[in-house]
Amino acid sequence: MKKTSRRLRAQAGFAALWAVSSALSDSVLAEDLGTVQSSGMAAALAPALGENLPGHSASAFRLQQRQIEALAGPGGANADAALGFLPGVSYNAPDALNLANVQSANKGLRVRGETAQHGAGDLLAGVPFIAGFSGPGQWLVDQEDVRSVTLYAGAVPPFLTAPGTIAGVVDSELLWPQAQSSWLLRQSIGSNWFSRSFLRWDSGLLPGGSSLFVSDSFTRADIWRGSGFAPAGRSNVALAWQQPYASGRLRLFYTHNDYRSDNYRPLTFAQSQDLARFGDLGYNATPASDPRSPEAAWYQGYNRQDFRNDALLLLWQQSLGRLGAVQLEPYGMKETGWYQRGLLQGTQPLVQRTDIDSWRWGLRLQWEKRLGPWRWQAGYWHDEKIAPHPATNSALYLPTVGGGLQFLRWSLLSGPTRAERYDSLFAEQSWQSGALALTLGGRYLWDRLPSLQAYATAGISTDSLNQALAQAQPVTALSVTGRTLGAFLPYLGFRWLLNEHWLLRASAGSNVASPGYDLWPAYQANVAALQKAGLAIQSLWDAQRLQRADQGDLALRWANDSGFVELLGYYGTFRNKSVAVFDPLSQLVYPQNVGDGRSFGASISAEWRMAPHWQIAGNGNYTRSAFSRDFQSLGGQTLVVSGLQTPDTPLWTGNLLLRHEDDAWRASVAGRYLGQRWADSLHTEPVSAYFLADLNAGHRWRWNRQELDLDIWLYNLFDRRAIGFINTGGLTVDSGANFYPLSARTLALTFNWHYH
């Protein structure tokens, strides 16, 4: 009896430690200024299209796990897909389930017309694991292991230490081990032989107060146009552990991801204008009978990718009593793999293979202190990654009979000699008194550009990257040494709760992004033309500048227990924007930091809860992003683009969601509108507007400690034909942009069993 009593007391003590440590980590969001806490029928339905972060002056919108599942769907691998329903945000992907990775792409997310190349603004648990990497990094964590995703648009607060913030910051919060033991099993199937299996086990509190979870998943699907699999296999394993103690907590997270996939075939602009003929165009299922014919390059077996990712995070939180609290996050990640694609050199079919071997490590230290109405935050962030996101090598092959390959030569052979390095100091001070809150802060960012060594490719007989680097001779004239760039990024925020229903907030500040490193492979692939034009690689590398943006937001919100209406306006200027520009001097298209301009826009968002279980939500958005002057390319040529909307930026977007949910049944219909865009800077390639409708319905059974859910999903209800995703980055760009049609109508079914 005494042993039982001691055990119960110990368990109660561990539970108390767990609760205290949870409160420690959530203390930053403890206050709730201007967010109406609804009751009754409002409590049954969480915000449908994102909630404003309590106590924040920034334009920040958070989606909880339930909303992510409803908006991103059963693909389960990419929670960012749900962000396309937020104000001023558009999201496009080559497939309906958001499972396809495109080489050298912006990953489909665009915020107020801006895109973060290679996920430069993506954070996981506050640190930039995958930011700036070339592979399928956004598939690093399963959707079920994500507690919430928060999008920061406009001016970004100083404590968000992402390498690129111009297109906003996306911070995914992990669903750490839970205090109660549980099992989660999910199985999804659907069109194009889509299949996904997911399993997660939470230990609950273990002896000593620790807890852990282990999760595993496997996903595959056929390509919806053409032949092949996308993915052929995505397997993911994750492990998390945490140990609370009297004054803090220690957390550990590790994940391993394997991603194998065939590629979707991009369309040219001419093909994108005739989707009745080319809308289902894909790569060929069988190799060409004549390997010398141009058609040989379009064999699916030549257009593939294969990647492995490993990531590790250690998070230590420690209370310092009267001195506040500190949080230390060391982290590391490694990505290895390759891309392979067919191309034409004149009429000669070739296959290009790019090997990726990247790693990064870093740490983030943050201190926080509260005293009365004041709160202070300060910290330091250090990050190193190698190599930068564009390709630093590529080998060319000749197609042979039966789908084989014969090594031809290296078209690009280089390697990093010094990592790209970020260092940042940040500080923020907040004051709140009654209904008024002010925030003032800033961070200074140092970005040391990478140094890259070029090698002569002549006479190399092996297609092994390591062996080729060992054989090759360095070419100093084609190599670069990186210099350090710096920028101060101020931030100012204001919130005023006018009364119990009205809230006014404003924010202003500066954002930043690294230069466009796609210049490196573009130069190495066109050395003769650029050198003939008098353009040396070191001079172009030294001309690289940080991309900058100054942004300001003003929002007025009315809310009660039944819903809200918010009006938001913003204005900003940008400079040194990286744009793919045609240079008549060299007759090439390559990225240059030459774009200056301004952006402004407005959105109206509303949500209303009707009766106990009905909800309608939506937003309408106007985005104007234009260059304020003509381009002066580095070759000295002028391109007349002043006043023209920036590429791939629609003027008008909108979202609408109607949802019913009670204890057993749920159903929703979602509509998305994306207005006309242009794929190029000179507006010679218009892309038509489109409207999409999606359906979801489900039922839940509950008994004892178990829940059973069954959901059905129908995407692109009216089988709309239009161009969705546009890829404007890297070596995949031949004439300025590549185009991907919207996925055909797609059906999926999800079975979910939860024991807790």
Steps between C-alpha positions, in 0.01 A plus 500: 500500500784738584676414172181574309461831680860598428457406137185710470674795664796462265275489198317809619833676547618409151169622357544830683852535360368429152230766537743758639749443218219532244403833652863610483518441125165663434565809712569720199139456390344520843333838451200544275446860400214560267404141424142439597475180702180346376280256683199286428464415132830672418691252711379212284653642184860617495600785264467366146759703312759588762496689829693815588770434755401639839715787617673554165499815291636323191276360228528144626250223429505160669343176381455228759534132413127457437498786253816372329340159451183656358678737261813306397319167464608137522840532327640541851848613396477876448320714758595816306225414249239617753647852498354567155167582669643787707462870404737609224645150450488271198621142480535281191643153451536259205265252671184520711653327805811722517746213473707600194834677530622718212870567448623857556151620584338742742299210650170662400441741790461869419426769763380839377664427167835399651648152501771350718735314268568153642299572816735771628241612756403153629564424868440183700478550876648846440814389310568491123565131431415501128523869409698538178545128431444359152311180575152410630557654842139601558419128534730470801223456761169318475190714529382306807820597686432872450297673770455828312634709214532878532548736206654842565428740214619859465758622749650199679579527876872485591487168690417309178850420380438373147754550219232656280202701625388702195232242415402465864596231748329163545564354846381141557461396863563135580243292683733390777439184709166510677440446870254217431591174331338468156507335158412659167454293184406661169452339159418695183429383146388684190516576130812406305571219746578742779575322827630631831548323833586682823555373856588698813547380858520735799639341815331735744687579822775249572678434831709808569252729324634467147285426195560416135331431169595294197331539162538334161336547162519381140341675200478421129288618205493474123563814294160629389621592150742280314666200664705447814459557872501821703612397745623151424560482873512752781594339830535700817605408854491748790596475867451759772582491871460749780602515865363772728664593829427752771625809318492403134480235233718314251364390161645297215364446149638287215353416161612298199333537162542308172337649192505329158291637218455533127470857374197672352559628149487880481328674211638779287305823475366402156380166638341671801276695262345180360409286801237309305790350308787511749324501840567128551848501346754302697825318450501184289452164670748327267833616356514626142586240236766736367711634790632778272155650436385804704218288644758291687544776762136473607521143635368487859793285610733790424299748710522400864631598844617324816577664836578421862470748787606477863429773754575532873385764750583544867288751692591606854278735698615632837340737748739752657255616766499878528739521206243354259544187288733377226453262210783335307442312172793332327398323178640326195384352171647307208346457155639268232350394170472583133279643229490361147328662202490472122579802285576598143817668382382611158348173380743283701327314789699505823440400862631721779572370850557735794641363826409667829710460814405775743517546873432770752543555869416786727380616837254750631516658846212709638449676833165628623405707804167639619453771762161661550383645166843443341640206309850472356638248252855478367712238337753378249473272197781326312457280192732342243398306191679343211437506208272788407171400340581510126672207336879500526545204268328323212599207278367443148410162351397372158185284481562148374276222372253364753513798738867474591749783548854562382710755685595791272665772709467732795319821404558653845754388757558706812499476874474726804822602671329700774150473638239771484472641851229698675542686829230709659448695821141589589319689775139591563325701771125494558280706727135439578269706714132423496375511143819639348814308401821616329792298365839633391796297385732396225768260390825530315576231245840409356494277192841371392456379145644159412831451322489259206778328308452426129676209334598424140272234356709392202648151502304363797392143433286425806150608593566450873501846658767420760728336245446783253596762759814300580601489130407856402721808503370816671433806283569812703360737238158337527497470881363747754573616852200612698484824694291593802185704459315663788167665573314647796132399512289719733150412618221706659160367606185651650172351633203685646185331623251781438222316684386142548425462128748723313875451464747721314850372426794618294852385426795621296848371438764370262537151355787336316599208277828365369610580142392286209766227490356347184751732334775242566374211285370743237846653462689170499266362234550807277861598563589584140208736439538682832876537475461625144267764641775597747326358808732321747345269759677663797375845400145366468534321835625819665204687349260274692303689760255408771141528387323755718140599568344762728141416589218643704156359595187659646201288604162566661308204642148464635411180687238347725412148609357417158784613276711785374572735212851636439619764255873494428706735287873491435769692314860411431803566288753246381846528349766267365230249417633190328327468163570285194585763239580462130830669429524599130878547530565134576167376359438310826238489773651485847410625853625844598451722807368793298131526587374802696135582553207527735208290609170588660170330549203430718298207625168451669456189711184385671367204689156432638369212708137424418294290739693254717687315226516711182783730403584715198836667450682672218730773383548720195839645412644764270876493441694754297869433461683696233850600407553871559770539236630320196758229542862589447655160446862438592583497129388861472175434312166659596177303514181710511293346782415801720145478633449139390374242750775266620498146353259237634316757715121513457320827566200325655469188715225368724396207717167378633424217741162370615519239775268295718632308800336333797607218730456237229473656154702759310490634147659794320524657158797724421540736207819670382537774240832604347495792258694555182880496523798551273786253493763747383618851584398649162142366510528300180380178667155543661358223720121479532306522825335193652248398766522168685249325725582215740275284718556313826262292711562280801352313795639426846417216737605515867503228766701446817844655429478457124401708200442381144479747210411448136553787251446539127669773296425626149740750345434713191132415513422648156818357339621849416783527243746781566862569584572486872864477599762703309869423549727797434821389668833337415621291208155361425416836348564498128284786372417683822251268671358148511129431542309227683125441445258467789448141602195324359209408730643293787323276752647384833376304802653512848451258791621623841515308831607678819541330840569727795 
